[in-house]
């Protein structure tokens, strides 16, 4: 199985952390919190919003079209569409149904959502690769479109309420680091596409005893930031060590494409498992945390600088807690 294409779409409206501070000025003044706290602690200088006339699912459709064009796979050849967005307007129908229709995929193409917080996209790639390997389908399209704007605007209102506390601000701090964007990838058989990027496999581990550390919905996201970092880091280290005992060797990869959260999280991961810092691209500072679209958006950015034979490790942690690491031979 191989990654044939990965592409992304940037939301057009740039929202700086300084502007967020201005919107929260009444609350920050009352709670005696620094206006520069958000950027200083998270490292997020800016993130992006969609314009009000563009939906996250419209953006996922756009990303899907770009990935299909890049892969030279026709929509009629797709046998599976998986939407992995956290963002959704309703419980049913699936987001995938609109994306399937918008892309003009055939009636024979399976389509459904896979939700696993920030790991959804990588999980979708794994599922698609396994279905290709078993002969059920030949080509799959994985998409994710995220929209942080509605949740953040509600959060501004709540934190600016005179009854809000410092504890409220810290519990919703991570919400302010979110960003909007979309990504898509096409998966297919490596033997039919010389020069494609082979998906070699990887490991996943669960620490679901920590499922209450980060709980989010359309009305807000509430996070135990320290608990999420500490326990997520333990899970990553344990998975990394177990993977190496099972025969993987990820100590000298050419690129480590991580799920983008914050400065402290990225630095902690680099230190904990000994990653080469200049091989870890950073996008959270300009895009924020774009949920499951974050990792493929970063991979799409890096694709132009990777050469044949490079080894790429995709790795991340999602609320739940879960971690996944996937190696791709470029």
N, C-alpha and C positions, 0 to 999 in steps of 0.2 A: 504494500500500500504506500501511496505517496501523496505528499502535498503538492498539488499542481499549481495552485495560485493562492495568494492571500492579499487582500486589499482592504482599504478603509476609507471612511468619509469623516472629515472633521466638521463639527458643528460650527456655524459661522460667527456667533456672537461671543467675543472674548470677555470674560468676567474676571477681573483681577481680585486678589484677596484684599487689596486696599479698598476696592469698591464694596466688597462684602463688609469690611469694617465700618465703612460709612453707613451702610444700611442698618448695621447693628449698633451704631454710635450711642443711642439712648441707653441701651442695655449695658454696653461696655463701660460707659461713664458711671452708671448707677452701681455696677458690680465692681468697679475699680479694676478693670481688666485692660491690659495694654491693647491698643488698636493693632499692633503688629504681632500679636500672639499667634494668630492663625498661620501666617506665613512663616514666622520664625520656628514654630514647633513642627509644622507639617512639611515645610519646604515647598508647598504649593503656592506658586506666584500667581497663577491664573488657571482657570478652567473654562470650558466652553458650554454655551447653551444653544439649543435650536431656536430658530425664530418661531413665533407662535403659529405660523401657518404650515410648519413642517413637523410631522409626527415621527416618533422614534422608529415606528414600523416602516414609514416611508423611507427613512434613512437606511434601514436594513435592506430594503428592496434595492436602493441605489448601490449599496455596497455589494450586494449579490450580483447585480448587473456588471459591476466593475470586475469582480473576481471571475465571473464566467467569461467575459471578454478576454481577460488576461490568460485564462487557461485554455481558450479556444475549444471549450466543451459547449455544445449547444444545449439550450434549455430542455429540449426534448430528450436529451440523453440522461438527465438527472433522474435517479431512482429514489432519492431520499433527500428531504429538506428538514434540517433540525434548526429551530430557532432556540437560542440559548439566553435570550434577554431576561434580565431581572425585571425590567420595566414592563408593565402591562396596564391596560385600561380596565379590563374586566377578567373574570375568572374563566368565562367561555364566550365565544370559541377561542381556540388557541391563537396566539400571535402568528404562528406558522401558516395558518389558513390564509390570512391576508397577504403574507409574503409570497406564498405559493401562487396565489392568483396574480399578484402584481408582477411576478417574474414570468408568467405565462408557462409554468411548468406543466407537464402532462398529467392527466388524470391518474396514470399509473404510479406517479411519484408519491411515496409515503411522505407525510408531513405532520410534524408534532413538535411540541416544546419540550426541552429538557432544562429543568431549573435546579441549579446547585450553587447558588450565590455566585461568587466571582470565578468559580472553577467550571462553570457551565460550558464554556466554549471548548476547553480542552477535553472535557468529558464527551462532548458531542463529537469531536474529532476521533476519539477512541472508539466510540460506538459505531461511527460510520466506517472506520477502518476495519473493525471486526465484521461488519455486515458485508463489506467488499470481499474480505478474505474468505468468508463462508460461501460466497457465490450468490448471495441474495440480491445484490445490486452491483452496478459497475461504477457509478459515479454518485457522489453525495455533495451537497452544498450546506455548509454550516454558517449561520448568520447570528449577529447580535446587534441590537440597537438600544442605546440607553439614553434616558432623558432625566437629568438631575433637577431641571428647573422647577417643576411643580413642588417637589418635596422641599427644595431649598427655600422657595418663597413662603411656604407654610411655616417652615422653621424660623424664618426671619420674624414673622408675626408672633409666633409663640415666645421666642426669646426676648422680643421687645415688650412683651406684656410686663407691667409693673410687678407682677407676682413671681416672675422668673428668678432663679437663684444661680449662684456660681455652679452648683452641682448640675443644674439643668444644662448650662452652657457646656460643661465638660462632657456630659452624657451625649450631647448632640454635636460635639466638636467634629466628629468624623463625617457627619452629614455635610458639613461646610466644605469638605475636601473633595466631594464627588464632582464628576464632570460628565459631559454628554458627548457621544460619538457612536460610530457604527463600524462594524468589520464583517468580513465574509471570507470563507476559504472553500476551495474546491478540492475534494479528495478523490483519488482514482487509482487504478492499477499502475504500479511502477513500470511493469514490463511493456506497457503500451505507450509509455511517455518517457523516452530517453531524455536525461537531463533534469527530470523531476526530482523532488526532494523526499527521500525515503523516510517513512515513519518507522523507527526501529523498535519503539515500545517504551516502557517505563514502569513506574510504580505509583501506587496511590495508597494512602493511609488515612484512617479516620480517628478523630478524637472527639466523638459525639457527646461525651460527658460535658463538653463545653458549649453545647448548642444554645445556651442563653446569653452568651457573652456579647453577641451582636444580633439584634432583632430589628428588622426594618419593614416598612410598608409605605404605601403612598403618602401617608400623613406624617412620616418621620422615621428616623433611624436612631436607635439608642444603643450605645456601645460602651462597654467596659474596656477602654483603650489599653490600659496596662495589662489586664487579664488576657485580652485578645493577642497582644504582642508576645507576652511571656509564654502562653500555652501554644500559640501558633508556632513560635520559634522551637519549642520542645518537639512539636510534632514534625517539623521540617527536619530537624537534626536526627531524630529517630528514623525517619523515612530514608534520609540520605545514608545513614550508617547501614541500615538494613539492605538498601539497594546495592551498596558496595560489597556486602557479604554475599549477595546473590549473584555477583559477577559483573555488575555495572561499574564503570570507572569514569566519573564525571569531574575529575579534579583538574583536567586540562582542556576544557571545552573552548572552542573559538568564540562562542557567544553564549551568555546566560540571559535569556529573555524571561524576566520575572513579571508577575502581576504587580502593577504599580499602585502603591498605597501611600507611602510617605517617606520622608527622609530617614526617620528613626527606624522604620521597618526595613528599608533597603539596607541601611548600614548594619543593622543587627544580623540580617541574613548573610551578608557578605562576610562578616566577622565569624559567625557561628560555624559555617561550613567551609571557610577559606576560599571564597571565590576571588578571582582576579578582578579587581575593581574596574579597571578600564575595559573589561569585557562585559560589563553589566550596563547596558544602555538605560538611561533615565528619561522618562517622559512625564512622570507625575507632576513635575514642576510647571509644565505648560498645559497639561490636559487634566490634571487631577486624577482621581480614582474613577475610571470609566467602567467599573464593574467587570463583567465577563468580556467586554469588548476591549479592555485595557491591554491584555497580553497580545491578542492578534493585531491590534493597532500598532503596538511597539514592534512586533515581528515584521509587519508590513513596512514600517519605517526603515528597519534594518536590512530588509531583503536586498536592496540595491547595493549594499556594501559587502554582502556575503558572496563567497566564491565556491565553485564546485569542490566538494571534499571537506568543507568546513563542518564542524560538529556543533550543533545548537541544542541547548537544553532549555526547554520551556518549563517553568516551575512557578507554583503559586499556592496560596492558602485561601480558602473560602470559609465564610461563616458556617458553623456547623459542629465542630471544625473539621475540615477535610484538607488534605494536601495532595497534589499530583505533580509528578515530574515526568516529562516526555522528551525523548531524544529524537532529533531529526538530523539525518545525514544530508547536508546541502549539496 
